[in-house]
Amino acid sequence: MSIEIKDIHKSFGEDHVLQGFSLYVREGETISIIGPSGAGKSVTLKTIIGLITPDSGEVWVDGKNVHTLLRPELYELRRQVGYVFQFAALFDSMSVGENVAMGLRRIKGMTEGDIQKRVSYCLHIVDLEGAEERRPAELSGGMRKRAGLARAIATQPKYLLYDEPTTGLDPVTTTTIDGLISRMSDELGVTGIVVTHDMVSAYEISDRIAMLHEGSIRFVGTPDDVRGTDDPVVRGFVEGRPELSRSVQV
């Protein structure tokens, strides 16, 4: 099973965000999408799960064309795709356990006992055992990120989409989140797409890294490929040297 994005175009008024975006994500790999703010990285994630409809192009997930699915089929597909939001997006009025259980309660046939076992297991996976009754406001930023990840994996998805998973975290907590992302692939076999500005994390967690530039993929390669590239746009971004990108002739 894979994700294939074919020649996606998406504009918001005069803002042409995606202009021929294509990317193939292999089963079981973790791929990071890098690029400057406003390049369309988060738009890409929302397009994959059908929250945003492209102006043209196709997104195929699990062999299904996402934007031709009927609503019940789309909801079924979304159960196969976990989404880790940039700021966790936990509901403050609910406990951590209730947040993690949300998706499970939509699955027919699950008993309350089944749900509680799954919640406990997911919190164990992200090192939050015993946090079921705590409120999101009682958690640190890193703990909220981990709770958001527990919620994303609760329905046993095949795919995980991460929107800036290490934004705002200190280096130690960032390393913890990076380790969890790697575990999702290594232990659960999940295919992951990570949107990030954090090159240290991208190098650590990625099988491949893709750079989004001016609405399309400029470069795809392994972390070693990125480190060794002569492409001035890629180097300008990963080295924090915008003058290299400006030197490219248009």
C-alpha positions as CSV (number, residue, x, y, z in Angstrom):
1,M,0.0,0.0,0.0
2,S,1.3,3.5,-0.8
3,I,0.4,7.1,-1.3
4,E,0.8,8.6,-4.8
5,I,0.3,12.3,-5.5
6,K,-0.1,13.1,-9.2
7,D,0.4,16.6,-10.6
8,I,-1.6,18.4,-8.0
9,H,-2.5,22.1,-8.6
10,K,-4.2,24.2,-5.9
11,S,-4.7,27.9,-5.7
12,F,-6.4,30.2,-3.2
13,G,-7.4,33.2,-5.2
14,E,-4.2,34.6,-6.8
15,D,-2.0,32.5,-4.5
16,H,-0.9,29.5,-6.5
17,V,0.3,27.2,-3.7
18,L,0.7,23.9,-5.5
19,Q,1.8,23.9,-9.1
20,G,2.3,20.3,-10.4
21,F,3.1,18.6,-7.1
22,S,3.9,14.9,-7.5
23,L,5.3,12.5,-5.0
24,Y,5.3,8.7,-4.5
25,V,5.5,7.5,-0.9
26,R,6.5,3.9,-0.6
27,E,4.9,1.4,1.8
28,G,6.6,1.4,5.2
29,E,8.9,4.4,4.6
30,T,9.0,7.7,6.5
31,I,9.4,10.7,4.1
32,S,9.9,14.3,5.3
33,I,8.6,17.2,3.2
34,I,10.7,20.3,3.8
35,G,10.4,23.9,2.4
36,P,9.9,27.5,3.5
37,S,6.8,28.7,5.3
38,G,3.9,29.1,3.0
39,A,5.3,26.7,0.4
40,G,2.2,24.4,0.7
41,K,3.4,21.6,3.0
42,S,0.3,21.6,5.3
43,V,-2.0,22.1,2.3
44,T,-0.4,18.9,0.9
45,L,-1.3,16.9,4.0
46,K,-4.9,18.2,4.0
47,T,-5.2,17.3,0.3
48,I,-4.1,13.8,1.0
49,I,-7.0,13.1,3.4
50,G,-9.6,15.0,1.4
51,L,-9.9,18.1,3.6
52,I,-8.8,20.2,0.7
53,T,-9.9,19.5,-2.9
54,P,-7.2,20.2,-5.6
55,D,-8.0,22.3,-8.6
56,S,-6.5,19.4,-10.7
57,G,-4.5,16.3,-10.2
58,E,-5.1,13.1,-8.2
59,V,-4.2,11.7,-4.8
60,W,-4.2,7.9,-4.5
61,V,-4.2,6.2,-1.1
62,D,-4.4,2.5,-0.7
63,G,-5.2,2.2,-4.4
64,K,-8.2,4.6,-4.1
65,N,-8.5,8.0,-5.7
66,V,-9.3,10.2,-2.7
67,H,-11.2,12.9,-4.4
68,T,-13.6,10.7,-6.2
69,L,-14.7,8.8,-3.1
70,L,-18.3,9.1,-1.7
71,R,-18.5,10.5,1.8
72,P,-18.9,7.1,3.6
73,E,-15.9,5.7,1.6
74,L,-13.8,8.8,2.4
75,Y,-14.6,8.4,6.2
76,E,-13.5,4.7,5.9
77,L,-10.3,5.7,4.2
78,R,-9.6,8.3,6.8
79,R,-9.6,5.6,9.5
80,Q,-6.5,4.3,7.8
81,V,-4.7,7.7,8.0
82,G,-3.7,9.2,11.4
83,Y,-3.1,12.9,11.5
84,V,-0.8,14.5,14.1
85,F,-1.6,18.2,14.3
86,Q,1.1,20.8,14.8
87,F,-0.2,21.9,18.2
88,A,-1.7,18.5,19.1
89,A,-5.3,19.9,18.8
90,L,-6.5,18.1,22.0
91,F,-9.9,19.0,23.4
92,D,-9.3,20.7,26.7
93,S,-12.8,19.8,28.0
94,M,-11.9,16.1,27.7
95,S,-9.4,14.0,29.6
96,V,-6.3,12.6,27.8
97,G,-8.0,9.1,27.7
98,E,-11.2,10.6,26.2
99,N,-9.2,12.4,23.5
100,V,-7.4,9.2,22.5
101,A,-10.7,7.2,22.5
102,M,-12.5,9.6,20.2
103,G,-11.8,7.7,16.9
104,L,-12.4,4.4,18.6
105,R,-15.9,5.3,19.5
106,R,-16.8,5.5,15.9
107,I,-15.9,1.9,15.2
108,K,-18.8,-0.5,15.3
109,G,-18.4,-3.5,17.6
110,M,-15.9,-2.1,20.0
111,T,-16.9,-2.5,23.6
112,E,-16.0,-0.1,26.3
113,G,-13.5,-2.6,27.6
114,D,-11.9,-2.9,24.1
115,I,-11.7,0.9,23.9
116,Q,-10.0,1.3,27.3
117,K,-7.5,-1.5,26.5
118,R,-6.6,0.2,23.2
119,V,-6.3,3.7,24.9
120,S,-4.0,2.2,27.6
121,Y,-1.9,0.5,24.9
122,C,-1.5,3.7,22.8
123,L,-0.5,5.7,25.9
124,H,2.0,3.1,26.7
125,I,3.5,3.3,23.2
126,V,4.1,7.0,23.6
127,D,5.3,6.7,27.2
128,L,2.3,8.3,28.9
129,E,1.1,5.4,31.0
130,G,-1.4,6.4,33.7
131,A,-2.2,9.8,32.1
132,E,-5.8,8.8,31.1
133,E,-7.5,11.1,33.6
134,R,-5.3,14.1,33.2
135,R,-6.4,17.2,31.3
136,P,-4.4,18.6,28.3
137,A,-3.8,21.8,30.3
138,E,-1.9,19.7,32.9
139,L,0.5,18.4,30.3
140,S,3.8,19.9,29.0
141,G,4.1,20.8,25.3
142,G,6.0,17.5,24.7
143,M,3.4,15.5,26.5
144,R,0.6,17.0,24.5
145,K,2.4,16.1,21.3
146,R,2.7,12.5,22.6
147,A,-1.0,12.4,23.5
148,G,-1.8,13.7,20.0
149,L,0.3,10.9,18.6
150,A,-1.5,8.3,20.8
151,R,-4.8,9.6,19.5
152,A,-3.6,9.3,15.9
153,I,-2.5,5.7,16.2
154,A,-5.5,4.6,18.2
155,T,-7.5,3.3,15.2
156,Q,-4.4,1.4,14.0
157,P,-3.8,3.4,10.8
158,K,-1.6,2.3,8.0
159,Y,-0.4,5.9,7.4
160,L,0.5,8.8,9.7
161,L,0.7,12.4,8.6
162,Y,2.7,14.7,10.9
163,D,2.3,18.5,10.7
164,E,5.4,20.1,12.2
165,P,5.7,17.5,15.1
166,T,8.7,19.2,16.8
167,T,7.7,22.8,16.5
168,G,8.2,24.7,19.8
169,L,9.9,21.8,21.6
170,D,13.2,21.9,23.4
171,P,16.0,19.7,22.0
172,V,15.5,16.9,24.5
173,T,11.8,16.7,23.9
174,T,12.4,16.9,20.1
175,T,14.7,13.9,20.4
176,T,11.9,12.0,22.2
177,I,9.4,12.8,19.5
178,D,11.8,11.8,16.8
179,G,12.3,8.5,18.5
180,L,8.6,7.9,18.6
181,I,8.2,8.7,15.0
182,S,10.9,6.1,14.2
183,R,9.1,3.6,16.4
184,M,5.9,4.0,14.5
185,S,7.7,2.8,11.4
186,D,9.9,0.2,12.9
187,E,7.5,-1.4,15.4
188,L,4.0,-0.7,13.8
189,G,5.0,-0.7,10.2
190,V,3.3,2.7,9.6
191,T,4.0,4.7,6.5
192,G,4.7,8.3,7.5
193,I,4.8,11.7,5.9
194,V,6.3,14.4,8.0
195,V,6.1,18.1,7.3
196,T,8.9,19.9,9.1
197,H,11.3,22.8,9.1
198,D,13.6,21.0,11.5
199,M,16.5,19.6,9.5
200,V,18.1,17.8,12.5
201,S,14.8,15.8,12.9
202,A,14.4,15.3,9.2
203,Y,17.9,13.7,8.9
204,E,17.2,11.5,11.9
205,I,13.8,10.1,11.1
206,S,13.6,10.1,7.3
207,D,14.2,7.3,4.8
208,R,13.9,10.1,2.2
209,I,13.5,13.9,2.2
210,A,11.5,15.8,-0.4
211,M,11.9,19.6,-0.9
212,L,8.8,21.6,-1.9
213,H,9.8,24.7,-3.8
214,E,7.5,27.1,-5.8
215,G,4.6,24.6,-5.7
216,S,6.4,21.4,-6.8
217,I,9.0,19.0,-5.7
218,R,12.4,20.3,-6.3
219,F,14.4,17.4,-4.9
220,V,13.9,13.9,-3.4
221,G,16.6,11.8,-1.9
222,T,18.0,10.1,1.1
223,P,19.4,12.2,4.0
224,D,22.9,11.6,2.6
225,D,21.7,12.8,-0.8
226,V,20.5,16.0,0.7
227,R,23.7,16.6,2.6
228,G,25.7,16.0,-0.6
229,T,23.6,17.9,-3.1
230,D,24.9,20.8,-5.2
231,D,21.4,22.2,-5.8
232,P,21.7,25.8,-4.5
233,V,18.0,26.0,-3.6
234,V,18.2,22.9,-1.4
235,R,21.5,23.9,0.1
236,G,20.2,27.4,0.7
237,F,17.3,26.0,2.8
238,V,19.0,23.3,4.7
239,E,22.1,25.4,5.5
240,G,20.1,28.6,6.3
241,R,21.8,30.5,3.5
242,P,19.0,32.2,1.4
243,E,21.6,33.9,-0.7
244,L,22.3,30.6,-2.4
245,S,18.6,30.3,-3.5
246,R,18.6,33.9,-4.8
247,S,21.6,33.1,-7.0
248,V,19.6,30.7,-9.1
249,Q,18.7,32.2,-12.5
250,V,15.0,32.3,-13.1
